[in-house]
């Protein structure tokens, strides 16, 4: 046995030192060097195993050296009670089970959508009392303008008798409520709608059901995709956990407002050996920390694709790059659906029309906090790479066209929000007028509102140029409003 250990030790060391790292692809990308090595505080530690059978009378007969530099060294186990939340324990368990760090994307997905403790799953995180405010919560005019866009697209589609209206990540359902209320006078449009809410949170599903004033149908056998009717317009409403569950075969209008920004991203950092993926690990003091992967990871394939779509000079000036494989895959699913069934998708989010660098952020109670601090208690989001969405859609199908992005200010202005706010101001109280002006500025303005006379910390900040709008439509329908 000892002789066998002596003969096999070098091979075993090499296997153990890389046991917890992802395997490299069969062909190394050009931005990685082939000489990557793991860094460890115990890299010089060598364990000596001695034959102690006759230790008192004779010297050791053999010595085995085992290199433990690459092995995972978890913190010393403590019998003291832990104050870690269930989600923190779960994340540490994943890292311990893997024997090494996890990607930021996996960390982000667990933090946001873990079935038991995910940020979005068991609470209402929207509005003034939540952690952040979205455009539909700012003013009714946002949902009304999105409704105008949907009706215009429906007309371009030839006013079909039935159409799927899908909203991804509907929040409280505020956007859909305002859309239906604003379109309620256009009976032909509202009567054609089959509403599908793609929502994974049971808490938010109940809130959407309530705000849409839904009544459940008694004669349905589908317990998974429950079907109700919104009494606002008599429109059927169904909930789904994913877009793929929405029935196909009908022309489809998809709305994705502040949905892409919550999809998990992979971060890459430029190092001396090339682009390395940024990972989440457990430090010696049991806190979370960022580390760099010593070898190429599976997400490197998406980094290569993103770099292929970008200009060389655009990549050369960056030290960090974020890629979102799920955004690419979702866009392909949307493009495939629109290609086969007709219709279009509207994407509104904050982001860039180009490669995104280091944008991942955490927001708790309207304030930025550390990304790794108390996971599950803050929202995590990243800038949306609109150029990547364009390339993903065009690569998925030649039957769709992509339009934009344009700023949210341009989008809402072209749809008539200026006329709408003037009409609303004609018949309202002073307090309502102040609320309308504030909401209008937040939707289309840039920076702090010039008319604000209250406390500086409460000044409304315009989102008009930070948010972008993009449309993906079936080519048969022409160019959608207002992207002409």
N, C-alpha and C positions, 0 to 999 in steps of 0.2 A: 504493500500500500504506500509506504513512504517513498519507494523508488518511483512509483507511478505519479505521486504528487510532484516529485522533483522534475520528472520529465514533462509534466503537463502545466507546470506553474506559469510559464510565460504566456501561453495561450489563454489560460484562465484569467490572468490579469487583464489582458487586452479585452476580453469579453466583459468582465465585470466593470471595467472603467467606463465603458460606454453603455451600460445596461439600461440607464434611465433616459437616454437621449433618443430622439426620433431618428429613424434610419434615413440616410441621405438618399435622394433620388438616384436612379441609375446613371444619370448624366448631371454632373455638377453645373449649376448655372454660372455664367461668366462673372457674376459679381461676388462669387465666393472663391476664396483660395483653397487649395487642397490640404493645407497644413493647419487646420484648426485644432486646438487642444483645449482641454478642460482646465479651469483654474480652481483650485481648492485650497483652503487653509491647511489641510492635512496632507498636502502633496508630497511632503518629504517623510511621512510616517511610514515606517516599515515594521511589520510584526515578525518577530522571530519565534518559530515553533521548534522546540527542542525535544529530543528523545530522552526522557528522564527515567528510563527503566533502571539505570545504574548510576543515578545522578550523584550519589554520595561517594562512589569509588572510581568513576571514570568520566572523562570529558564527553560532551555531546557527540553522538555518532553522526549527526546530520543537522543541517539548518535549512529551513524553508523560508523564503522571502516572498511575502504577498503584498503587492502594490494595492493599496486601498484608496488611492487618490481620487478615483472616479466614483466611489461608492457614495450613496446618499447618507449623510450623517444627521439624523434628526436630533432636535434638542433633547436634553436629558429629561426622562420622564419624571413628572412631579406628582405626588399624591395630594398636593394642595388643591382645593376646589377651584375649578376654572370658571371665569366670568364670561367666557366666549359664548356668543349667541349660537343657536342651532346651525345657522348658515355658515358662520365662521368655522365651526367644528366640521361641517360637511366639506367645506373647501379644503381645510387642512387634511381631512381624510382622503380626499381625492389626490392631493399632492403626495401624501405618504404612500398611498396605494400605488401610484405611478412610479414612486421612487425618484421623483424629480419635479421640476416646475411645470405649470400649465400655461397655455397661451392666454393672452389678454382677452381674446375672443371667448374662450371657454369661461374665464372668470366673469366676464361681462354677462354672458348668457345665464350663468347660475345666479348672479346678483339680481338680475332683472326678472327672470321668469322661472326660477326654481319653484316647483309646484307647492312647496310648503312655506317658503320664506322669501320668495322673490319680491322685489320692490313693487312690481305692477300687479301682483296676484291678489292680495288680500286687503287692499286699501284703495281709497279715492285720493289720488295724488295730484289732482288738477284744481285750478282755481286759487283764489286768494288764501284759502285755508290749507291748500296743499303745498307741494314743493315747487311748482312752477305754473305759469299761466300760458295757455295756448291761444292762438288767434281767435278761435270760436268763443272762448271765454271772455275775450276782450270786448267784442261787439257782435251783435246779431248780423251786422252788415257783411261779415266775412262769409258766413254760411249762405246768406242770400246771394252773394256774388258767385260763389261756387255753384249754386243752383242755376244761376243764369248761364254759366258755362255749360253745365250738364244739359240744359234745355236746348242750347244752341247746337251742341253735338248731336242730340237726339233728332233735331230737325235735319241736320246734315246727313244723318243715317237714314232719312226717309220716313221719320216718325213711325217706327215699328210699334205694333200693338202690344208687344211684350219686350221688356228689356231688363236685364239684371243691373241693378245699381249696387255696387260693392264698395264698402268703406273699410279700409285696413286700419286697425287700431283706432276705433271710434271714440276713445276716451269716455266722457260722460254721455256721449250721443248728442252733444250740443250742436255740432255742425249739421248733422242730419235733421235735427228738430227745426233749425232755422231754414234749412234748404226746403223742407216740406212745407213749412208755414209760408215761406216766400213764394213757393210755386203752387200753393193751394188753389189759386184762381184759374190755373191752366189745367183743367180737368183731363184733357187728352193725354197730357204728359204724366201726371200723377197716377192716372188709372193704368198706365202702361208699366209702372214700376213694380219690380220684385226686389225688395231690399235685402241685402245680405251683409251682415255685420261680422267681420272677421276679428274675433276677440278671444284671447286665451284666459282672461281673468274672470272668474265667476262673480266677483264683487262688482266689476264694471259692467258685466252683462246684465246684472239685476238693475243697476243704475240706468243703463241705456233703455232697458225695458220700461222702467218707470217714467223716464223723461219723454220717451216716445209715446207714452200713454197707451201701451199695448194691452190687448186682451188676448189671452191664449186660446188657441183652437182646441176644442175638446175631442175632435174626431181624428187626431193624428196618431199614427203608430210609430213615428220617428222620434224616439226619445233622445237621440244624440243631437240632431239638428232640429231643435224645437222651433215651431212655427207659430207666429202671433200676427195680429193685425194692429197697426197703429191707427188709433181712432182720430189722429190729426187729419188724415186724408183717406182712411180706409185702405191703406197700403199694407200688403203682407210683408212681414219681417222675419228673417231666419238668421240664427247665429251659427258660426262655424269657428273652429280652432285654427284653420289654415285656408288659404286661398284655393288650394287644390280641392277642397271639399265643396266649393261652390259649384252647383250644377252647370254643365256646359250646354251649348246648343242654342243659346239666345244671345243677341247682341248685348255687349257688356260695357258698362261705364264704371271705371274703377277710380276711386279717390284715395290717395295716400298722402294725408297731411300729417307732418311730423311723425312719420312711421319709419322711414329709412334711417333717421338719425339714431334710433335705438337698436338697430341691428348690430350684432357684435363685429368689432373690427380687430384685425391683426396689425400690430405695430412693428415696424422694422427700423433699426438704427444702424447707421453707417459706422463700421469699426475698422480697425487696421486690416482685418482679414476679409472684409467685404460687408455685405448687408446681413445683419443678424437679427433674428426675431426677438422681440422683447417679451419676456415671460414673467409670471408671478410665482414666487417661491416663498417658503417660510424661513425667516431669519433665526439666528440662534436664540434671540429673546422671544421667539414665538410670534412675532409680528410678521405681516406680509411685506415683501420687498420685491423690487424689479431686478431681474437678472437677464443676461443675454444668452441665447442658445449658442452652444459651441459648434453646432452643426446645422446644415440646412434642415428646415422643417417642411412638412407637407404644404403649408401655406405659401412656401416659396414659389410654388407653381403659379399662384395668383399674383404674386409680386412680379414675376416674369411677364405675365400677361399684361399687367398694368403698365409696366415699363415699356412694353412693346407698343402700347397705345400712345405713349407720351413722346414728346420731342426730347432728344438727347440732352439739350441744354436745360430743359425743365428738371430733369432728374439730377443733373450734375450739381446744381446749386442747393440740393436738399441734403440734410443730415438725418431726417426721419421721413418715413412714408407710412401711411395707413392704407390698408386695403380691406375691402369688405366682401368676402366671397358670397355671403348670403344676399347682399344687395345685387350682385351680379346674377345669382341664381333666381332671385325673385323677379328681376327685370326680364329674364328669359322666359319665365313662366307667364308673366303678363303679356309679353310680345307674342308668345305662342297662342294664348287665349284670344287676343285681339286679331291675330292673323286668321284663326280658324272661324271665330264667331262674329267678327266685326266689332266696332265700337272704339273705345279709346280710354286712356288713363291720364289722370292729372296728378302730378307729383309736386307738392309744395313743401319745402323744408329749408333750413338754413344750411348753407354749404358753399362750395366753390365750383366753378366750371373748369376744373383742372385737378392735378394731383394734390391730395390732402396730406399735409405733413403731420404735425403733432397736435391734434385738436381734441382728443378725448378729455372729457371733463365730468365732474360730479357736482350735482346741485342738491342741496338740502335746505328746505325752508327758504327758498329764493336766494341762497348764498352758495358760492363755490366752496367746496371742501376737498380734502385730499381723496384721490380715487380709491386708495386702499384703506381708508378709515371707516371702520364699522360697516362693512359691506352689507347691503340690503336695506340700509337706512337712507340712501341717497340715490337719485336718478343718475344714470350714466348715459352719456350721449356723445356723438362725434359728428363733425361736419360731414355732409353728404357730398360725395364725389359725383357731380352731375355729368362730367365727361365720361366717367366709367359707365354710368347708366345709359348714356347715348350709345357707346360702343357695344355694350351688352345687348341692347335691343336690336341694333342693326345687324349684329352678328347672329342673333337668334333667328331672325326672319327677314326676308326681303320684301314681305308684304306690308310692313309697317314703316311709318315715317316718324321721325323724332323732331320736335319743335321746341325752341328755347335752348337754354333757360333765359327767362327775362326776370327782372326784379318783381317782387310781390307788389311794389308800388305801381309799376307799369301794368301788371296783370289786372289788379283791382281797378286802377284808373280807367283802363280801356273797357272794362265791363260796366262802368257807370257808377262807381262808388261815390264820386263827387255829387252826382245828381241825387243819389239816394240819401246822402247825409243832409243835403239842402232840404229835401222833402220832409225828412224826419224832424228837422229843426223848426219847421213851420208850425208845428202843433205839439209843443212839449213845455214842461216847466223849466225853470232856470237850472235846477239840479240835473234834470234829464239832458238839457243842452250841454252842461258841463261834462257829463258822462259821455255824450256823443262825440264832442270835440276831442276828449282825451282818447277814446277808443279809436277814432278816426286817425289821430296822429300815430298811435301805436301801430296801426296797420300799414300806413303808407309813409309815415315820416322817417326822418333820419336824425339820430341823436336826440337830445333833450328838446321837449316842446318849447318853443319861444314864448307861448302865451301863458305858461305855467307860473302861478303866483304863490303856490304853497311851498311846503318844506322841500329843500333840494333833494333829500333822499327819497322823496315820493314822486319826483318829476317823471312823467311818462316818457319812456324811451322808444323811439321809432324803430320798427322792424322792417320798414319798407325796402331797404336795400340789402339787409342781411339775409333776408329770405328770398329764395328763387323759385320760379314756377317753370315746369317742363311738361309737355304733353307727348304721349305716344299714341298714335292713331293708325287705324287701317287706312292704307293709301287710297282705297276706293272712295273715301269720304272727303278727300281734299284736305286743305289746311284748316285746322280748327281755329275758332275765335279764341283769343285775340292775337294769334301768332302770325296773321297775314302780313 
